[in-house]
Amino acid sequence: MSICFRAVAMSALIFLGGCSGESSVTGKATLDGTPLTTGTVTFHPTGSGPLGIGSIGADGRFMIAVGTSKTLPPGEYIVTVVSTEIIDSEPKDAKGMPLPPKAPKRLTPDRYANKDTSDLKKTVVSGSNVIDLELKK
């Protein structure tokens, strides 16, 4: 096999490998039409594959990542969303003495916290995906 042919073959393999369908996923999470301002969105593959996780920003927007990669393989996913109230990280009593931290109250309904009960099923396709999550109480 000539060196030129090998170079062309390697280039084709690299190009086709790049077309395997990496996807980006962004969106906005709302509860009864109001943007969530904190929390986590997780994409659980229905088959094999990695979890995709993203933090919800103050405007309700999220971006899904797998580890340090901002891509997610195409496929079918069950989505979970957990948002909790923001609490004072160092609560103090009337005398200024530290109090034990209290557990934050969950703002999203329990069914969205578990992949076995979440009704959020989404399809991720190759390329850029905008997937808004409209949760209901």
N, C-alpha and C positions, 0 to 999 in steps of 0.2 A: 504494500500500500504506500503510495507516495506521501510525502510530508504535506503537500498542498491538500490532498484529499482528506488526510487525517484532520487537518486544521478546519476544513469545511465541515466535516462530520462532527467534530467537537463543538464548533460554533452552533450547529443545528441542534445538538443535544442540549446545550446551555440555553438556547433560545426557547426550545420546547419545554424545558424544565421550568423556565420563567413563566410560561403560560399555564402552569399547572393549576392556577386559579386562586392565588392568594387574594384575600378580600379584606377590605377595611369596613368597620362597622361603627357608625356614630348615630346619635339620636337624642331624643329628649324624653325624659320620664315625667309623667304627670299623674296626679291622683285626683280624680273627679275634675279634671280640667286645670288644676293648679300645679305648676311645676314643683317637683320635689327639690329640696335644696341641699340634701346630703344623702349619702347612702352608697350602696353598691349594686351593680347590675352584673349578673353572671349568666353566660351562655353555656349551657350543658349540652354536649352533643348527644343526639339520640342513639348514635352508634358509637364507634370508637373515635378517639381523638381528644385533643386537649380542651380544657375549660378556657373560656375567654372571660376576662374580668375587667370591669371599668368602674371608676368612681363617678358619682353624680356631683356635678358642680353646683354652685349657688343659683344658676339659671336653669337647672334641670337637665343640662346637657351631659352626655357621657361619650367616651370613646373606648371601645373594647380592645384589649391587648391580651396576648398570650406571652407571659413572661415579659421580656423587654421588647418583644416584637409587637408592632401595632397592626398585625394582620391576624386573620382567623381563617381556617380552612372553610371552603364552601360546604354547605350541608344543612341538615335539619337540626334545630336546637330547641330545647325547652329553656325558657328564660326565667330567672328568679330575680326579685328586686327586694332589697331590705333597706328601709330608711328609718332612722331613729332621730328623736329630738336631740338637739345639741344641748349639753348640760355643762355647767361650770366645772372645769377640770379640778379645781381646788376649792370646794365649798367650805365655808367657815360659818361658825355659829355667831350669835350676837356679840360675843366677846372677842371674836376674831380667831377663835381656836379652830383648827382643822376638823372637819367632819368626814366620816367615811363616805366615799363616793357612792351615789345611788345609781342603780341600773337605769339606763335611758329607756324611755317609753318608745315602743315601735310605732311608727306613723303609718306604715303600710299594713294592709290586712295580712293575717297569718298565711293565707293560702299562697301568696306570692313568694314566701320565704323558702318554700320547699319544692324541689323539682317534681316530686310525686303529686303535688296538689296544684301547682301553677298551671293556669290555662293559657299562658303566654307561649305559643309555639310559633317560631319564626324560621324562615328559610333564608340562608345567606348564600348569595350567588357570587361568582367571580367579579372582582372589581370593587367599586365603591357602593356601599349599602347605607342608606339612611333608614333606620328602623326606630320609629317613635313608639314608646310604650305608654299606653293609656290605661292606667289602673283604675279600678272602681272599688268603692267601699262595699 
